[in-house]
């Protein structure tokens, strides 16, 4: 592991050291390797630089750095306003893993509907204009489909009645989702809840 790697990932360097472990967090399954990964991320929350490193990774455009601090935050059960704001900012910047972020906010005891409405008010704006770079860093899909992902994630979590928009507006927004984010958010939420009971 290089000094540059350690500096980039900070207190998450050990989690990222094996290579592509972050992919196991994308679609969680309750298997021993994923349980071990969540345990590592829970332990990371005891590091002195945890909040700062979490906020920094969440502020980067690349979605590959978003799931580790999200899972660490949920597992730590330590409410932190800076991390919650970073998660909201992450979604407003077009993170590809917004269904997991919405599920994580809900699972951590936060207000997922309020978070989505804040992003709705801000709009989604991905930084940069190079289509290839945007695809690699933030995943496929246009900004408008990302807004649909947020609202469809709320539907998947059973939070549709709390959305302060008309049913017609909500249906129009969720029709923009190209990824089936309702199922992604629900499955991720339920699986992580199952894993957390074991760490």
N, C-alpha and C positions, 0 to 999 in steps of 0.2 A: 504494500500500500504506500503511495507516494504522499509527500507533504502537501502537494497540490490537491490530491484526492481528499485528504483529511480537512484541508482548509475549505474546500467546496461543500462538503457534507457535514462538517462540524461534528457535533455529538452523534450524528447518524452514520458516521464513517464506517463503523463496524457492521451496521446493517447493510450498507451498500457494497462493502468489500467483496462478498462472494460473486458479484456480478449483477445478474438480473433478478435478484430476489424480489424486487419491487413488483414484478409481474404476478407473483403469488397473491398480492393484495388486490389486484385488479378484479378478479372473479374468485372470491374466497371459497375455499372448501375446508371443512373441518378435519384436516389431516394433520399428522404430527409435525410436518415441516412448517405448516402455516401457524399452528399453535405455538411452536418455538419462535417463529418470527414475531408474532404478537407479543410474546413474553419479552423478547429483546426490546421491542419498541416501548413496552410499558416501563422497563428498567431505564430506558433513555431519559424518561421524564424526571429522573432524579439528578440529572446533570445540571451544573450551574448555568450552562449556556443554552439550556433546552428551549426556553421561550424565544430567545433571539435567533437561534438556528432554525427553529420551526417557522417563525415569521419570515425569515430570509428565503427558505426553500419554497414556502407557499407564495412568496412574491415573485418568484422566477416564472417565466412563461411555460417552461417544460413540465408537462403533467407528471413525468416520471419522479419528480421530487415532491409531489403533493400527497401521495397516499401514506408515506411513512409518518410525516408529522400529524396527519389526520388520525391515523390509527393510534399513534402514541398519545395524542390528546384525549381520545376517547378512553383508552385503557388506563390512563393516569387518573382519571376522575378528579382533575384539578381545574376548576373553572378559571379561564384566563381570557379577559376581554381582548387583549392584543391578538391572541391566536384566533378567536372568533372573527374579529375584524379582518384578519389575514385570509381566513377561509372565505368570507364574503367577497373580499377583493379578488381572490383567486377565481371565483365563479364569474365575477364581473369582467375579468380578463380572459374569459373563455375557456377555462380548464376543461379538458376532455372528460375528466373524471368527476364532473359535477353531480351525477347521480349518487356516487359514493360520498361526496361531500355533504349533500343534503341529508342522506341517511345518517351520516356521522354526526351532524349537528343535532338531529333528532335523538339519536342514540345517546348523546352526551347530556341530554336534558335541556338542550337549547331550543329555540323557537325557529323551526325550519321554515315555516310560512313567512315569518317576519324577515328572515334572511333572504328568501326568494323575492319577496316584495321589495326589499332594498335593492337587490340586483335589477329587478324590473324597472325601478325608478332611475337607477344609474345607467342602465343599458349595458350591453356587452360590447366591449371594444378590445379586440386582440391587437397587440403591439406588432408593428411591422407590416410590410406589404409584399414580401416575397412569398408566393403561394407554397413553394416547396418547404421553406423553413416553417411557415405556419402549420403546415400539415404534419411535419415531423415533431415539432414542439408541442402543438396544442391538439393534435389529432384531426381526423377528417370532419368535415361539416362546416357549413357557413354559420355566421354569428346568429342568424335568425333561428336556425335549428337548435342552437345551444339554449336559447331562451325556452324553446319548446321542451328541451330535456329537463330544465329546472321544474317546470310546472307538471310535466308528466311524472317526475320523481315524487312530487307531493301526492299525486294521485295514487301511485304505487304504495305509498306509506299510509294511505287511508286518511289523508289530511285535506281532502277536497273541500270539505264544508267550512274550513277556516280561511279559504282564499277570498279576499275582499274584492272580487271581480264578478261580473255576470257570468252565468253558465256558458253563454255564447262566446264570450271573450276567452274563457278558460279552454273551451273546446277548440277554438281557433288556434290558441297557443300550443296545446298539446298535439294538434295535428302536424305541427312543424317538426316534432321529434322524429328523427330518422333511426334511432337506436333502440327503441323499446326500453326507455329509461325507467318506466314504471316497474318493470320486472327486475331490472338491474338494481334499482334502489331497494326494493323490497327484499330480494334475495340476499343482497350484501348486508343489509341491516340485520336480517334474521340469522345469517351465518356468523357474523361478527359477534352478535349477542351470545350465540352458542359457544363460540371460542372463548369469549371473555369469562364465561362461567368456569373455564378450565385453567385460567392463568392467575 
